[in-house]
Amino acid sequence: MKKSELIERVSQTANCSHTQAELVVNKVFSTIEDALKDGNRVELRGFGTFEVRSYDAYKGRNPKTGASVAVAPKRSPFFKAGKELREGLNK
């Protein structure tokens, strides 16, 4: 499902305009993003948890040339599905 399809489904389910549904979806995503940027964990009970994982710098290798490449430290978002979501998928 694409973001536009999610907006359309929210619009139909909530019986609101496409513009209102788009504002709600965008605000939810931006709020989650802002919380992750601040280093917070976002837990949506029954759905899952979003958190940021930090990775140290390391020496990688260019697969084409075999040359050593320095990879900078980074932070990456991580999602772990909640129990209800996992169980719902495996019924």
N, C-alpha and C positions, 0 to 999 in steps of 0.2 A: 504494500500500500504506500502510495506517495503522499506527501504532505497535502497536496491539493485534494486528494481523495479523502483524507482524514477531515479536512475542513468541510467538505461537502457532506460527509456522514454526520459530523457534529451539527451542521446547519439543519439537516433533516430531522435528526433525533431531538434536538432542543427546540425545534420549530422556531428558528430565528433566521435572520438574514445571513447571506453568505459573508458580508462584511463583518458582522458581529462575531460569527463563528471564527473567521480568520483572525480577528483581534484576540479572541480567547486562546486559540491554539498558539499563536505567536507569543503571547504573554506567558503562557505556561512554559514554553521552550526557553524563552529568555530568562525567566526566573530560575529555572533549573541551571542554565548556563552560568548565571551570575553567582549562584550558590557554589557551584563547582570552582569557579574562578577564585572565590574567597576561601577555598579550601574546605568547604563544608560538604557533608555527606547528605544526599537527598534520598529519603526513604518513603516510598509510596506503598503502604501496607496492601498486601494482596497482589501487587504488581511486581515490585522489585526495588533495587537500590542502585543509585548512581554514586560513584565516588571517583576521586582522582588518584591515579597511581603514578608514582615518580620513578623514573629510570635513570640510573647513573650513566655517565659517559663511558664509552668503551671503544675498543679498536675493532672496526669491521673490515670487511674485504670487498673490493669491487669484483663482482663475479665475472665480469668480462675481461678485465686486465689482471686480476689477482693482486692488485696493489692494495696496500693497507690504507684504510680511511678512518679518520677520527670521527666518531659519532657523538654529537653533543648530548648532554643530559636533557631529558624532556619529561613532561607531564602528559598523561593520556587519560581520557575518560574511560571508565570501566562500568559495565552494567551487570548486575547479578539478578537473575529472575527470582521472584518470590515463590514461596511454597504453593500458594493457590494458583498462580499462573502455570507453574510446572505441572501441577496435578491436573489442571484443566486441559492442558495440551496432550497429556498422556492418558486420557480417558478412553 
